[in-house]
Structure formats: C-alpha cells, structure tokens
Amino acid sequence: MKIKALFAIVFFTIATPALADEPFAVTPSGATEAYFDMGITETSDMLANKCVDLGWTMLSSTDTTVVCEVPVSFGNRLLSALAAPRYATPPRQFFRFNLAGAQGYTRAQASSWQEIQTAFGQTQRTDLQSENYHNNVMGFFMSVGGFYPANTQFPNHAAINTDYEFVQSPRDGMVLTGVKPTGAFAQAGLMDGDIVVRIAGERIKDNNDVSDGLHKAVRDETFEVQFYRESEKMTAQVPRTFRDTVGPLPEPSKIEVLDKPDVTTIVRNELSVAEELAKFAELHKQGVLTDEEFAAQKAKLLAR
C-alpha cells in the first residue's frame, strides 16, 4: 500500500511505541482531533467500521461517540505488568472518539486509557496522554480522510516530500515512489526507485522508524540519508525543511439528510465544475492531494 508521506505519516501501529516522543502534528487546541467532511452519523459509522477493519473490538457506537478496545503490545503489557499491583489482570486499552458538528464539518476528538483489574476486583484506570499515542491517533485520522485543524503546526519532524512503500527485497527499507520535484529529498538528489535504509542514523523498517528518523533530523540544518540506487550504496545530505502550517479548512460539502422509512440518505448538493476544481485546488495547495492526485481529479472533471 502506498504511503502518502507528503501530507501524513501514518504512525498507527499500536504494537510498537515510537521513540520520537514529540507530537508530529500540533493542533491549536493541543487536543488529538481532526475534522471530517461528512455528517456526524456518517463519521461515527466510518470510525466504527475502521476499528473493526483493524481487528479491534468495537464496544459501543452512537451518533456522537465510538468506543473501541485495541490490542496491547507485548512491550506495553510488560511495562504495565511491572508497574501494576501483584496479581493484576493483563492491561486492556481503549479509544474513545467524541463527535460534534463544527464549521459545517464533524469534529472528532480522541482520548485513550488503560485498565487493569486487581485480585480484589478493583479496576484501575490510567489515561494515556503520551506523544506517541497522539501521533498514532492523528495518523489514524489522516488515513481515513480527516483534515488537520486550521493552524496545525509541524515543528518537531522534518519534511521529506515523497511517497514511499516499505520493501524487504532486495533489502529492508523504504522505496521512494513519488519524490516531489521541489521537496527536500529531490533537492538532495534522491529519485524514485531509491531504497532508503537510514534517516539521520535511524534504521528504516517501518513507519515508527521513519517518525524517529525525521524527529532526529531536526537537530541540524541538514541530515544524512543512506540509500541504495540499484546495487550501489549512497549517502546524501538532505536540507532540513518543515511542513507549512495548515491553512483554513476548505469549504465543506453541502450535506442534506433526508429521513425516509427505515433508511437515511445523505445527498450532497451538485457543484459546478468550476467549484469542484476550486475545491480540489485548495486541497492540493494544502498538501492533502498530491500532484498526481490533483491532476487526475482535474482531468476527470474536465472530461465531464
């Protein structure tokens, strides 16, 4: 699956805590939140279905709240066991998504906690407020079509401006599949097809490694990237750049809910080609759409 690294690094792998203990996306409110261009009920259904798709246990779902239980990694279970009272049950981890209408969108805020039960039947709850948790959930929101809140900043991780996929052959690493012509990797001479194996000294095997490497990369004005071009091992000094602050949310789609017997139909008002183009141009400007995605949407509209 192609990773759209230009606009989001999807960190959502609960199994392994990231070492980059700084938030990737810093929202103005400080909350772990995103906006969705759909109604509250539709957003609730989408988040609930995504939880199920990921193999989590969906505990409850209403129009305004979704609660899921997620698997706890071996590392987290071990740490919790060391900190927990003797004879406590293994920890359980939960996510709650609270939904509300805002600015024509649905605003989703996330919270998370762990629970253990002692031998005396007492339940001990610990809220999870780590930067790793925040990064994971923000990546999750972006992977299912969320928008960062306006004025969200990215001060703690370098930007590389490329799409990529993880590979194991001919070697472990990330193969570049869409290096942006004006991005940091392009400026350093990297090209599509190169397999990156280290970023700022961090060995690259998965998205947590990418996050850690890009966090280390902000320490100096340039950072080293090791990569293979065909069979030749190469290094490049990449200029440190940061992603721009997120601008205002695009104009939301017009959503009208029509109540019919046993069915709720969501109808989006028809937009003109010019309005559709303006909408996609704004998403492209914000980095939500890649150059290729914007070109494809533009061609589709002009072919009507």
C-alpha positions as CSV (number, residue, x, y, z in Angstrom):
1,M,0.0,0.0,0.0
2,K,1.4,3.4,-1.0
3,I,2.1,5.8,1.9
4,K,1.2,9.4,1.3
5,A,4.1,10.8,3.3
6,L,3.7,14.3,1.8
7,F,0.7,15.1,3.9
8,A,0.7,12.5,6.7
9,I,2.9,9.9,8.2
10,V,0.6,7.1,9.3
11,F,2.0,6.0,12.7
12,F,-0.8,3.8,13.7
13,T,0.9,0.6,14.8
14,I,-0.1,0.1,18.4
15,A,2.3,-2.8,18.7
16,T,5.5,-0.7,19.0
17,P,5.8,2.6,20.8
18,A,7.7,5.2,18.8
19,L,10.9,6.7,20.2
20,A,10.1,10.1,18.7
21,D,8.3,11.4,21.8
22,E,7.3,14.7,20.3
23,P,4.0,15.4,18.6
24,F,4.1,15.3,14.8
25,A,1.0,17.5,14.3
26,V,0.5,20.2,17.0
27,T,-3.1,21.4,16.9
28,P,-4.1,24.9,18.1
29,S,-6.1,23.4,21.0
30,G,-3.5,20.8,21.9
31,A,-6.2,18.1,21.5
32,T,-5.9,15.0,19.5
33,E,-8.6,15.9,16.9
34,A,-9.5,16.1,13.2
35,Y,-12.3,17.3,11.0
36,F,-14.3,15.2,8.6
37,D,-16.3,16.5,5.6
38,M,-19.4,14.4,6.4
39,G,-22.3,14.3,8.8
40,I,-21.9,13.1,12.4
41,T,-23.7,9.8,11.9
42,E,-21.7,9.1,8.8
43,T,-18.4,9.9,10.6
44,S,-19.4,7.7,13.5
45,D,-20.2,4.8,11.2
46,M,-16.9,5.3,9.3
47,L,-14.8,5.3,12.5
48,A,-16.6,2.3,13.9
49,N,-16.1,0.3,10.7
50,K,-12.4,1.2,10.6
51,C,-12.0,-0.1,14.1
52,V,-13.5,-3.4,13.1
53,D,-11.4,-3.5,9.9
54,L,-8.2,-3.1,12.1
55,G,-9.2,-6.1,14.1
56,W,-10.2,-4.1,17.2
57,T,-13.2,-4.8,19.4
58,M,-16.0,-2.2,18.8
59,L,-17.6,-1.8,22.2
60,S,-20.2,0.9,21.5
61,S,-21.2,3.2,18.7
62,T,-23.7,6.1,18.8
63,D,-24.1,9.2,16.6
64,T,-21.7,11.1,18.9
65,T,-19.4,8.5,20.5
66,V,-17.4,5.5,19.3
67,V,-15.5,3.3,21.9
68,C,-13.1,0.6,20.8
69,E,-10.8,-1.8,22.6
70,V,-7.4,-2.2,20.9
71,P,-4.8,-5.0,21.3
72,V,-2.0,-4.2,23.7
73,S,1.5,-4.9,22.5
74,F,3.8,-7.3,24.4
75,G,6.1,-4.4,25.3
76,N,3.2,-2.4,26.8
77,R,1.9,-5.4,28.6
78,L,5.3,-6.0,30.1
79,L,5.7,-2.4,31.2
80,S,2.2,-2.3,32.7
81,A,2.9,-5.6,34.5
82,L,6.0,-4.2,36.1
83,A,4.1,-1.1,37.3
84,A,0.8,-2.9,38.2
85,P,-0.1,-4.4,41.6
86,R,0.7,-8.1,42.1
87,Y,-2.0,-10.5,40.8
88,A,-3.5,-7.8,38.5
89,T,-5.0,-8.9,35.2
90,P,-3.3,-8.0,31.9
91,P,-4.0,-4.4,30.8
92,R,-6.7,-3.5,28.4
93,Q,-6.5,-0.4,26.2
94,F,-9.5,1.6,24.9
95,F,-10.0,4.5,22.5
96,R,-13.0,6.9,22.6
97,F,-13.9,9.2,19.7
98,N,-16.3,12.0,20.6
99,L,-18.0,13.7,17.7
100,A,-19.7,17.1,17.3
101,G,-20.7,19.4,14.4
102,A,-18.3,22.3,13.7
103,Q,-18.0,24.8,10.8
104,G,-20.0,22.5,8.5
105,Y,-17.8,19.6,9.4
106,T,-17.8,16.9,12.0
107,R,-15.1,17.4,14.6
108,A,-13.7,14.2,16.2
109,Q,-11.7,14.3,19.4
110,A,-9.9,11.2,20.7
111,S,-9.0,10.0,24.2
112,S,-7.4,6.8,25.4
113,W,-6.9,4.9,28.6
114,Q,-5.7,1.6,30.0
115,E,-7.4,-0.6,32.6
116,I,-6.3,-3.4,34.9
117,Q,-8.3,-5.3,37.5
118,T,-6.7,-6.3,40.8
119,A,-7.3,-9.5,42.7
120,F,-9.8,-7.7,44.8
121,G,-12.0,-6.7,41.8
122,Q,-10.9,-3.1,41.7
123,T,-10.4,-1.5,38.3
124,Q,-7.5,0.9,38.0
125,R,-7.7,3.3,35.0
126,T,-4.8,5.2,33.6
127,D,-5.3,7.9,31.0
128,L,-2.9,7.8,28.0
129,Q,-1.6,11.2,27.1
130,S,1.8,10.4,25.6
131,E,3.0,12.0,22.4
132,N,3.3,8.5,20.9
133,Y,-0.5,8.0,21.5
134,H,-1.2,11.4,20.0
135,N,0.9,10.7,16.9
136,N,-0.7,7.3,16.4
137,V,-4.3,8.7,16.5
138,M,-3.5,11.7,14.3
139,G,-2.1,9.3,11.8
140,F,-5.2,7.2,12.1
141,F,-7.4,10.2,11.5
142,M,-5.5,11.2,8.3
143,S,-5.5,7.7,7.0
144,V,-9.3,7.6,7.0
145,G,-9.8,11.0,5.3
146,G,-9.6,13.5,8.2
147,F,-8.4,17.1,7.9
148,Y,-5.9,18.7,10.3
149,P,-7.5,21.7,12.2
150,A,-6.6,25.1,10.7
151,N,-3.3,26.4,12.1
152,T,-1.9,23.0,13.0
153,Q,1.9,23.1,13.0
154,F,4.6,20.5,12.4
155,P,7.7,21.8,14.4
156,N,9.2,18.5,15.6
157,H,9.7,16.4,12.5
158,A,11.5,17.2,9.2
159,A,9.5,17.1,5.9
160,I,10.8,14.8,3.1
161,N,8.0,15.4,0.5
162,T,7.8,12.0,-1.1
163,D,5.5,9.0,-1.3
164,Y,7.0,5.6,-0.4
165,E,6.4,1.9,0.2
166,F,8.2,-0.5,2.6
167,V,10.1,-3.4,1.0
168,Q,12.1,-6.3,2.1
169,S,13.7,-7.2,-1.2
170,P,16.4,-6.7,-2.4
171,R,16.8,-5.2,1.1
172,D,14.8,-3.8,4.0
173,G,13.9,-0.1,3.6
174,M,11.5,2.3,2.1
175,V,11.4,2.6,-1.7
176,L,10.6,6.1,-3.0
177,T,7.6,6.1,-5.3
178,G,6.8,9.8,-5.7
179,V,9.6,12.2,-5.0
180,K,8.2,15.8,-5.2
181,P,10.3,18.0,-7.6
182,T,10.6,20.8,-5.1
183,G,10.9,18.7,-1.9
184,A,13.8,18.1,0.4
185,F,14.7,14.6,-1.0
186,A,14.7,16.0,-4.6
187,Q,17.0,18.8,-3.6
188,A,19.4,16.2,-2.2
189,G,19.4,14.2,-5.4
190,L,17.2,11.3,-4.4
191,M,14.9,9.8,-7.0
192,D,12.0,7.4,-7.4
193,G,13.2,3.8,-7.1
194,D,15.9,4.6,-4.5
195,I,15.6,2.4,-1.3
196,V,16.2,4.5,1.8
197,V,17.7,2.4,4.7
198,R,18.7,5.1,7.2
199,I,17.4,8.6,8.0
200,A,19.5,10.7,10.5
201,G,21.1,7.4,11.6
202,E,17.8,5.6,12.2
203,R,17.5,2.2,10.6
204,I,14.3,2.2,8.5
205,K,11.9,-0.8,8.5
206,D,8.5,0.7,9.3
207,N,6.7,4.0,9.9
208,N,7.8,4.2,13.6
209,D,11.4,4.2,12.3
210,V,10.5,7.0,9.8
211,S,9.0,9.0,12.6
212,D,12.0,8.6,14.8
213,G,14.4,9.5,12.0
214,L,12.5,12.6,11.0
215,H,12.4,13.7,14.6
216,K,16.2,13.3,14.9
217,A,16.6,15.1,11.6
218,V,15.5,18.5,13.0
219,R,18.6,18.8,15.2
220,D,20.8,20.3,12.4
221,E,20.4,22.2,9.2
222,T,21.0,19.1,7.2
223,F,20.6,15.4,7.9
224,E,22.2,12.3,6.4
225,V,20.2,9.7,4.4
226,Q,21.6,6.4,3.4
227,F,20.1,4.7,0.4
228,Y,20.6,2.2,-2.4
229,R,20.3,3.1,-6.1
230,E,20.1,-0.3,-7.7
231,S,23.0,-2.2,-6.1
232,E,25.1,0.9,-5.2
233,K,25.0,2.2,-1.6
234,M,24.9,6.0,-1.5
235,T,24.6,8.8,1.0
236,A,23.0,12.3,0.7
237,Q,22.9,15.4,2.9
238,V,19.2,16.5,2.9
239,P,18.3,20.1,3.8
240,R,16.1,20.3,6.9
241,T,12.7,21.7,6.0
242,F,9.4,21.8,7.8
243,R,5.9,21.3,6.6
244,D,3.9,24.5,6.3
245,T,1.3,25.5,8.9
246,V,-2.1,24.2,7.9
247,G,-4.4,26.9,6.4
248,P,-8.1,27.2,6.7
249,L,-10.3,24.2,6.1
250,P,-11.7,24.1,2.6
251,E,-15.4,24.9,2.0
252,P,-17.3,21.9,3.3
253,S,-19.6,20.0,1.1
254,K,-23.3,20.7,1.5
255,I,-24.9,17.8,3.2
256,E,-28.6,17.3,3.5
257,V,-30.1,14.4,5.5
258,L,-33.4,13.1,4.2
259,D,-35.5,10.9,6.6
260,K,-37.3,8.1,4.9
261,P,-38.8,4.9,6.3
262,D,-36.0,2.6,7.5
263,V,-33.3,4.5,5.7
264,T,-31.2,7.7,6.0
265,T,-30.0,9.0,2.7
266,I,-27.2,11.6,2.5
267,V,-27.4,13.8,-0.5
268,R,-24.6,16.2,-1.5
269,N,-25.6,19.2,-3.5
270,E,-24.3,19.2,-7.0
271,L,-21.3,21.5,-7.5
272,S,-20.3,23.1,-10.8
273,V,-17.1,22.0,-12.5
274,A,-15.5,25.4,-11.5
275,E,-16.5,24.9,-7.9
276,E,-15.2,21.3,-7.9
277,L,-11.9,22.5,-9.4
278,A,-11.6,25.2,-6.8
279,K,-12.2,22.7,-4.0
280,F,-9.6,20.3,-5.3
281,A,-7.1,23.1,-5.9
282,E,-7.5,24.2,-2.3
283,L,-6.8,20.6,-1.1
284,H,-3.8,20.4,-3.4
285,K,-2.5,23.7,-2.1
286,Q,-2.8,22.4,1.5
287,G,-0.9,19.2,0.6
288,V,-3.9,17.0,1.1
289,L,-3.8,15.9,-2.6
290,T,-0.5,15.0,-4.3
291,D,0.4,16.5,-7.7
292,E,-0.7,13.2,-9.4
293,E,-4.0,13.0,-7.5
294,F,-4.9,16.6,-8.3
295,A,-4.1,16.1,-12.0
296,A,-6.2,13.0,-12.0
297,Q,-9.2,14.8,-10.4
298,K,-8.8,17.8,-12.7
299,A,-8.8,15.5,-15.8
300,K,-11.9,13.7,-14.6
301,L,-13.8,16.9,-14.1
302,L,-12.8,18.5,-17.4
303,A,-13.9,15.3,-19.2
304,R,-17.5,15.6,-18.0
